[in-house]
């Protein structure tokens, strides 16, 4: 690993208390970035921050961040600036899911998922972009990285609302890229498939509860066998390389793109 690849980058990561967000924070810091971990799970944030700072490399701080709150999103951006001088990159990783079959979707289910995954992403994009614009142009682009999904490009009958929210994330990548290019801000993202994280462990239980699968653990194995060309599900470490690429100078001539990291689930 190049321990200097992200030196000079000050990065806010949402949903960083566990799973992919925590793995990305560790990876970024190991490459020299200063990272701010935001999450409503402040205990989890504190544990990951302590781990990163003990390991050396870039510095880490943590903040409470409910991405649906304009005040907390602004405070998180301000915390990055106060601690590190400016913000260069934001990774909008926070997200939730609660599967229901199409005919069972409720307004409450719709509102909760769309509020976090769609509005929360836009909210944090706006707050970070406004700060980047206020800082003025640099010789390199500022970067907004949104976490999409295979369901940014497809949909299934038991996760329609989540699919809608991740289609919205793709729309924000495309629209944000067009809106912010004159400020030298790029907007890109990556779309994971089946990733073994705490979020998927809960999703697996929920899929059993609604009758999609008969027993816990079956969902991941079934998807790996029947839908993933590489015949295995992924782990957060399968995602960090692409996340690192998007934060690094190697992706400076990219904007408006969603890169799939799904082992071959979605081929368009």
N, C-alpha and C positions, 0 to 999 in steps of 0.2 A: 504493500500500500504506500502511495505517495503521501507522506505526512505533511506536505506543504501545499497540496493542490488547492485547498480552500482557505489558505492563510489570507487574512484581510477581509473575509466575508463575515458579516454579522447577520445571523439568520434566526427568524422567528418560526417555530414549528408548532402548529396547533394539534391538539389531541396527542400529546407527546408523553403521556404518563406510562404508556405500555404499547405493546404491539409494534406496528410499523413505525409509528411516530417516535417511539423510544429508540428503536434500532437505527433510524435515520439520524437522530440526534447524536447517538454514540459515534456513528460513522463519520458524520460531518466534523465533530470535534476531533476525532482521531486524525483527520486531514487538515487540522489547524483552524477550523472555523470557530468563532464564538457563537454560541447557541443560546437562545431563550426558549425554554420549554413551557408551553401553555396548555392548561387542561383544568377541568373542574375537579379532577382527582388530584388535589394538591399533595396528598401524602405520596402518591405514586411519583409525581413530579419531583418532589424532594429527594426521593430515593435515587432516581435516575441522575439528577443533577449532582448529587454527592458522588455517585459512581464515576461520572464523567470527570469531575474535578480531581478525583483521586488518581485517575488514570493518566493525567497530564494531557498535553495537546492544547486545543482551544479551551476557553473558559465557558462555563455554563451557569445560567441563572434560571429561576423558575418563577412563574406567575400563575395566579388563578385566572383562567380564561374560559368563560362561557361565550362561545363564538356568536351566539344570537344577541348578545348584549353589545350595543354600540359603545357604551362606556368602558366595558372590560376589554373590548378589542382595541380601543384607542389607548387604554392604559398599558396594554401589552406592547404595542408599538413604541409608546413613550419609554417603557422600561428598557427596551433594546437600545434606544438612542441614549438614554441616561447612562447605561452601563458600558456601552461600547462606542458611542460617538455618533453612529448613524445606523440605518438598516439598509442592507443590500439585497436580501432575499427573504421571501416568506414562503413557507410550505403549508398549504391549506389541507391538512390531513384529517382533521376532526370529522367524524361521521358516526351515524347510528343507523340501525336497521331493526325492523320488527316485521317479519313476514306474515302476510295474510293472503289467502287466495283472493282472486279478483273480486268475486261476488261478496266477500266478507269485509272489504276495505271500508273503514269508517273515516269520518272527517277528522277525528282525533288522531288516528294513525297517520293520515295524510299530513296534517299540520305539524305533528312532532318531527317526522322525518324530513319534510321539506324545510322546516324552520332551521334545523341544524345543518343539513347537507347543502341546501341551496342558498337560503338567506345567509346562513353563517359564513359560507364561503365568500359570497359577494360582500358581506359586511367587512370581513378581514381584508379582502382584496382592496376595497376602497380605502380603508384606513392606512394600509401599507403604501398604496400608490400615492395617496395625498402627501405622506411624509417623504417619499422618494422624490416627488416633484418639488417639494419645498427645499430639499437638500440641493437641488440643481443637478444638471447633467454631469456625468463622469466620463472618463475615457472608455469605460466598459458599461454594458447595460445592467440596470437593476433587473431583478428576476422575481416573477410571481410563478409559483409552481402549485398547480391544483391536482389533488388526487382524485382521479376519475375511477373507472371500473370497467370490467368487461360489459357491465350494464350501462355504460355510456354509449354503447353501440348495439346492444341487444336488450331483450326483456324476457322475463319468465312469468308465468301466471301467479306465482306465489310471492313475488317481490316487485310488483308493478310500481309501487310508490317509490321504493328505493331506486328502481330503474329510472323513473321520471326525474328523481333528484340528481342522479348521475348524468343523465342527458342534459340537465340544466348546467351541471359543472362543465360539460363539454362546450355548451353554448357560451359560457363565461370565458372559457379559454379563447375561443374564436373571437368573440366580441371584445373582450379585454385586450387582446393583441392588437386589434384595429384601433381601439380607443386610446391606447397608451404608447403606441410606437413613436409618436413625435416627442415623447418625453424620455426616450431611450429606455423604456421598460418593456421587457419581453414577458409573454405569458405562455406557458407551456404546461404540460401535465403528463402523468403516466396512469395507466389503467391496470391495476392488479386483477388477478382472477381469484382463485381459491387460495387464500393465505391462512395458514394455521396461526391464528392470534386469539386473544381473549374475545374479540368481537365475533370471530367465527365459532368459537366454542359455545357462546351464547346463542348464536344463530342456529347452530346444530340442534340445541335443545328446543328452540322455538319451532323448528321444522318438524321435529317429532311431535310437539304439542299440537300442531295443526293437522297432523296426519300425513305429511309429505313423505316421511320415512318412518320405519317401524322402530328403530332403535338409535340411540346416540352413537355418533361416530360413522354411521352409515352414509351420511350425506357427502362427506369429503371423499370417502373411498369410491362411492358411486360416480361422483363427478370426475374423479381422476381416471377411472376406468373407461367411462363412456363418453366423456366430452373433452378431455385434455389430451392433445396429441402426444405429449411427453409422458403421459401415464403416471403422473404424480402431482399432488398438490404442492404448493410452495410454502416457504417460510419468510419472515421479514427480511432475512439476509439475501433472499433472491431479488429483492426490490432495491436494496441500498445502492447498488452500482448505478442503476439508471437515475435514481434520485441524486446521486453525487454528480453524475454527468450533467444533469440539468442545472445544478447549482454552480458548476465550474465554468471556466472560460471556454471549454470545449464546445459548449452549446450556444455561444454568443450569437451565431448567425441562424438561430432558430426562433420562431415565434408562431403561436397559434396551433401548436401540434400536441396531439395526445399519443404517447407511445404505449403500446400494449405490452404488459409483462405477465403473460397468462399461460405460458407453456403451450400455446396453440389452441386456445378455446375460440377466439374470435379472429377470423382471417380477413377482415376488411376494415 
